[in-house]
Amino acid sequence: MGSESDFPDTSPAAGGTAPHVVGVDACPGGWVAVALRGGRFAGADMDAALAALLTRVPAGAVVAVDIPLGLLEAGRRRADELALGRVAPHRSRVFPVPPRPVWEEPDYGAANERCRRLTGLGLPRQSWGLVTKVREANACREGGERRLYEVHPEVSFAAMNGGHPVALSKKSWSGQAQRRGLLGEQGIALPDELGPAGRVPPDDVLDAAAAAWSAHRIALGTAVSLPDPPETTRDGLPVAIWY
């Protein structure tokens, strides 16, 4: 990954007037991003570190990230409960985000035990597999990076699809084709060549593009917040999924 971003400069000094937004998804080896300008594809990028990726995003751009942002001290997040309703009956596509103390445990065994004590339910291993990315993204936002908004691509795709979740898995050929088609209907035409970002799994690129679609709606003030108004963390940061 070079030091130069694939994202265009849309600052006022560069003559940029259309909203510039970025959607980001966790992927093997780091993070992949898709940028939109005026709702149209404007570039792709990737990096091993989210903080490094964000340094190449134009100042003031909305950045939508497919990772839980905002960890409560106890109980379940209302955002996850509402997102489940948007993707039903495919409930496995949304995992309930456990409280902050669970993510602070040193290993899965301790985290699972803490989760049972705090919520009455165990912690799926698949959820714990995101611990590094969850910590990384929340450290960025809690450290002062206020451009970040949490999104869920499957909720976004359902909204593009008239409120109906995409039935086929995003890992399947037909499921990916349908999601790419939905993006195209929204004016987001993903090119076949994406540079370094083109080496990540296709479902991660599609998720980043869906995140960018939601980021564009956030920038325009037309996005929906789950819940509305958002819950807040102990530091007053919003806890919500946007689409």
HELIX and SHEET records of a PDB file:
HELIX    1   1 PRO A   12  ALA A   14  5                                   3    
HELIX    2   2 LEU A   50  LEU A   54  1                                   5    
HELIX    3   3 ARG A   78  VAL A   87  1                                  10    
HELIX    4   4 ARG A   91  ARG A   93  5                                   3    
HELIX    5   5 ARG A  100  TRP A  103  1                                   4    
HELIX    6   6 TYR A  108  THR A  119  1                                  12    
HELIX    7   7 ARG A  125  TRP A  128  1                                   4    
HELIX    8   8 VAL A  131  GLU A  142  1                                  12    
HELIX    9   9 PRO A  153  MET A  160  1                                   8    
HELIX   10  10 TRP A  173  GLU A  185  1                                  13    
HELIX   11  11 GLY A  195  ARG A  199  5                                   5    
HELIX   12  12 PRO A  202  LEU A  220  1                                  19    
SHEET    1   A 5 ARG A  40  ASP A  47  0                                        
SHEET    2   A 5 GLY A  30  ARG A  37 -1                                        
SHEET    3   A 5 HIS A  20  CYS A  27 -1                                        
SHEET    4   A 5 VAL A  62  ASP A  66  1                                        
SHEET    5   A 5 LEU A 148  GLU A 150  1                                        
SHEET    1   B 2 SER A 225  THR A 232  0                                        
SHEET    2   B 2 PRO A 238  TRP A 242 -1                                        
END                                                                             
